[in-house]
């Protein structure tokens, strides 16, 4: 009989972790404690005008997501619209640290976060321009560490769109973009204001799945889902 206070049969000892399991555990811990890197791509073509303001509009959901960042997280915002020449985006907020709106943050960090939010809120759709979704997404993925360059910081590219300009890519172009996202191994969160944006076979879902990311569309609570995904990679979330 076992001494008082000890279990009668403690069972077999825990199985030691394999080298691969131990490395995976260490990597998950490293990513959980490292500052995040997030690039927002906001489709700012003319068709987005109807989705820009109001409850669950572009401004609101992006600003809400930005409250999840801590002072060491790095993020930036591009507006995706062009007239056909030059880069497929314009910089709304430079990629860098922008403080934190957390109540626990210092005053300087809170002021930096408020200024970042104002700069993004000041953006408006380019009514006469279209969005080169493929070009902007390729540039964003190229700008993130990928593959063997992964330095342990959790990464995310967020694309907010209404999908209207997706048809500018032919079938071969869509396949090439999906292959590029798969190769880069940087998770992409596709946020679509189209209720069918994440249906099987649609470009949004294909890119999300190929990159290891997620796809959410107008059938979902976009503000809630976007904030939750950003919180997964940011240090500033509660």
C-alpha positions as CSV (number, residue, x, y, z in Angstrom):
1,X,0.0,0.0,0.0
2,X,1.3,3.5,-0.8
3,X,2.2,5.8,2.1
4,X,-0.6,8.2,3.2
5,X,-0.9,11.2,0.9
6,X,0.6,9.5,-2.1
7,X,-1.4,8.2,-5.0
8,X,-1.7,4.4,-5.1
9,X,-0.5,4.2,-8.7
10,X,1.2,7.3,-10.1
11,X,1.3,5.7,-13.6
12,X,4.2,5.7,-16.0
13,X,6.5,8.7,-16.2
14,X,5.9,11.3,-18.9
15,X,7.4,10.5,-22.3
16,X,10.4,12.7,-23.0
17,X,9.9,15.1,-25.9
18,X,11.6,14.3,-29.1
19,X,14.1,16.8,-30.5
20,X,11.5,17.9,-33.0
21,X,8.8,18.4,-30.4
22,X,11.1,20.3,-28.1
23,X,12.1,22.6,-31.0
24,X,8.5,23.2,-31.8
25,X,7.7,24.1,-28.2
26,X,10.6,26.5,-28.0
27,X,9.5,28.1,-31.3
28,X,5.9,28.6,-30.0
29,X,7.2,30.2,-26.8
30,X,9.6,32.4,-28.8
31,X,6.8,33.6,-31.1
32,X,4.4,34.2,-28.2
33,X,6.9,36.5,-26.5
34,X,8.3,38.3,-29.5
35,X,6.9,41.6,-30.9
36,X,4.6,41.2,-33.8
37,X,4.9,42.5,-37.4
38,X,1.7,43.4,-39.2
39,X,1.2,45.1,-42.6
40,X,-2.3,46.3,-43.4
41,X,-3.4,46.7,-47.0
42,X,-6.6,48.6,-47.4
43,X,-8.3,48.6,-50.8
44,X,-8.9,52.3,-51.3
45,X,-10.3,52.1,-54.8
46,X,-13.5,54.0,-55.6
47,X,-15.7,51.0,-55.1
48,X,-14.7,50.9,-51.4
49,X,-16.4,54.3,-50.7
50,X,-19.6,52.6,-49.7
51,X,-17.8,50.5,-47.1
52,X,-15.5,53.2,-45.7
53,X,-17.5,54.8,-42.9
54,X,-20.2,53.7,-40.4
55,X,-20.5,50.8,-38.1
56,X,-18.2,48.0,-39.1
57,X,-16.8,50.1,-41.9
58,X,-13.2,50.1,-43.0
59,X,-12.1,53.0,-40.7
60,X,-13.8,51.5,-37.7
61,X,-12.5,47.9,-38.0
62,X,-8.9,48.9,-38.8
63,X,-8.7,51.4,-36.0
64,X,-10.2,48.9,-33.6
65,X,-7.6,46.3,-34.6
66,X,-4.8,48.9,-34.1
67,X,-5.7,49.2,-30.4
68,X,-4.3,45.6,-30.0
69,X,-0.7,46.6,-30.5
70,X,1.9,47.1,-27.8
71,X,4.7,49.7,-27.9
72,X,7.2,47.2,-29.4
73,X,5.0,45.8,-32.1
74,X,5.8,46.9,-35.6
75,X,3.0,47.7,-38.1
76,X,2.2,49.9,-41.1
77,X,-0.7,50.7,-43.4
78,X,-0.9,50.9,-47.2
79,X,-3.8,52.3,-49.2
80,X,-4.2,50.1,-52.3
81,X,-5.2,52.1,-55.3
82,X,-3.5,53.3,-58.4
83,X,-4.1,54.9,-61.8
84,X,-2.1,52.2,-63.6
85,X,1.4,53.6,-63.3
86,X,3.8,53.7,-60.3
87,X,3.5,51.5,-57.2
88,X,0.2,49.8,-56.5
89,X,-0.1,51.4,-53.1
90,X,0.5,54.6,-51.1
91,X,1.8,54.7,-47.6
92,X,-0.8,55.8,-45.0
93,X,1.3,54.8,-42.0
94,X,5.0,54.0,-42.1
95,X,6.1,50.5,-41.0
96,X,7.4,51.0,-37.5
97,X,6.4,51.1,-33.8
98,X,3.5,53.4,-33.0
99,X,3.1,53.3,-29.3
100,X,0.1,51.6,-27.6
101,X,-3.4,52.7,-26.7
102,X,-3.5,50.3,-23.7
103,X,-4.4,51.9,-20.4
104,X,-1.2,50.4,-19.0
105,X,0.9,52.2,-21.6
106,X,2.8,55.4,-20.8
107,X,1.5,58.8,-22.0
108,X,4.0,59.1,-24.8
109,X,3.0,55.7,-26.2
110,X,-0.7,56.6,-25.9
111,X,-0.1,59.8,-27.8
112,X,1.9,58.0,-30.6
113,X,-0.9,55.5,-30.9
114,X,-3.5,58.2,-31.2
115,X,-1.5,60.0,-33.9
116,X,-1.2,56.7,-35.8
117,X,-5.0,56.2,-35.6
118,X,-5.6,59.8,-36.8
119,X,-3.4,59.3,-39.8
120,X,-5.2,56.2,-40.9
121,X,-8.6,57.7,-40.2
122,X,-7.7,60.6,-42.5
123,X,-7.4,58.4,-45.5
124,X,-10.2,58.3,-48.1
125,X,-10.9,56.2,-51.2
126,X,-9.4,57.3,-54.5
127,X,-12.7,57.5,-56.4
128,X,-11.2,57.4,-59.9
129,X,-8.6,54.6,-59.2
130,X,-8.7,50.8,-59.1
131,X,-6.9,48.4,-56.8
132,X,-4.0,46.2,-58.0
133,X,-4.6,43.6,-55.3
134,X,-2.0,41.2,-56.7
135,X,0.8,43.8,-57.0
136,X,0.2,45.2,-53.5
137,X,0.0,41.7,-51.9
138,X,3.2,40.6,-53.6
139,X,5.0,43.8,-52.4
140,X,3.7,43.3,-48.8
141,X,4.8,39.7,-48.7
142,X,8.2,40.5,-50.2
143,X,8.7,43.1,-47.4
144,X,8.2,40.5,-44.6
145,X,10.9,38.1,-43.5
146,X,10.0,34.8,-45.0
147,X,11.2,31.2,-45.4
148,X,14.8,30.9,-44.1
149,X,14.7,34.6,-43.2
150,X,12.1,34.0,-40.4
151,X,13.5,35.7,-37.3
152,X,10.9,34.4,-34.8
153,X,8.7,37.4,-34.8
154,X,5.0,36.5,-35.5
155,X,4.0,38.1,-38.8
156,X,0.7,38.9,-40.5
157,X,-0.4,40.6,-43.7
158,X,-4.0,41.9,-43.6
159,X,-5.8,42.7,-46.8
160,X,-9.2,44.6,-46.5
161,X,-11.1,44.6,-49.8
162,X,-14.5,44.4,-51.5
163,X,-13.1,42.0,-54.1
164,X,-14.4,44.1,-57.0
165,X,-10.9,44.4,-58.6
166,X,-10.0,40.7,-58.2
167,X,-11.3,40.1,-61.7
168,X,-8.4,42.2,-63.0
169,X,-6.4,39.0,-62.5
170,X,-7.0,36.3,-65.1
171,X,-6.9,32.6,-64.1
172,X,-3.1,32.3,-64.6
173,X,-2.5,35.5,-62.6
174,X,-4.7,34.2,-59.7
175,X,-2.8,30.9,-59.7
176,X,0.5,32.7,-59.7
177,X,-0.5,34.9,-56.7
178,X,-1.7,31.8,-54.8
179,X,1.6,30.1,-55.5
180,X,3.6,33.2,-54.4
181,X,1.7,33.3,-51.1
182,X,2.4,29.6,-50.5
183,X,6.1,30.1,-51.2
184,X,6.4,33.1,-48.8
185,X,4.9,31.3,-45.8
186,X,3.7,34.6,-44.3
187,X,0.0,34.3,-43.0
188,X,-2.4,36.5,-44.9
189,X,-5.7,37.5,-43.4
190,X,-8.2,38.2,-46.1
191,X,-11.0,40.5,-44.9
192,X,-13.7,40.8,-47.6
193,X,-16.8,43.1,-47.6
194,X,-18.2,40.7,-50.1
195,X,-20.5,38.1,-48.5
196,X,-19.1,35.5,-50.8
197,X,-15.5,36.4,-50.5
198,X,-14.5,33.2,-48.7
199,X,-16.5,30.7,-50.7
200,X,-14.7,27.7,-52.1
201,X,-12.6,28.6,-55.1
202,X,-12.6,32.3,-54.5
203,X,-9.3,34.1,-54.6
204,X,-9.5,35.4,-51.0
205,X,-9.9,31.9,-49.6
206,X,-7.2,30.4,-51.9
207,X,-4.7,33.0,-50.8
208,X,-5.5,32.7,-47.2
209,X,-5.2,28.9,-47.2
210,X,-2.0,28.9,-49.3
211,X,-0.3,31.3,-46.9
212,X,-1.5,29.6,-43.7
213,X,-3.8,32.5,-42.8
214,X,-7.6,33.0,-42.6
215,X,-10.4,34.4,-44.7
216,X,-13.3,36.3,-43.2
217,X,-16.1,37.9,-45.2
218,X,-19.3,39.9,-44.7
219,X,-21.1,36.9,-43.2
220,X,-18.7,37.3,-40.2
221,X,-18.3,40.1,-37.6
222,X,-15.4,41.7,-39.4
223,X,-14.4,44.0,-36.6
224,X,-14.3,41.2,-34.1
225,X,-12.5,38.7,-36.3
226,X,-9.9,41.3,-37.5
227,X,-9.1,42.4,-33.9
228,X,-8.8,38.8,-32.7
229,X,-6.4,37.8,-35.5
230,X,-4.2,40.9,-34.9
231,X,-4.3,40.2,-31.1
232,X,-2.8,36.7,-31.9
233,X,0.4,38.3,-33.1
234,X,0.6,41.5,-31.1
235,X,2.1,42.1,-27.7
236,X,-0.4,44.8,-26.6
237,X,-3.5,42.7,-26.4
238,X,-5.2,42.2,-22.9
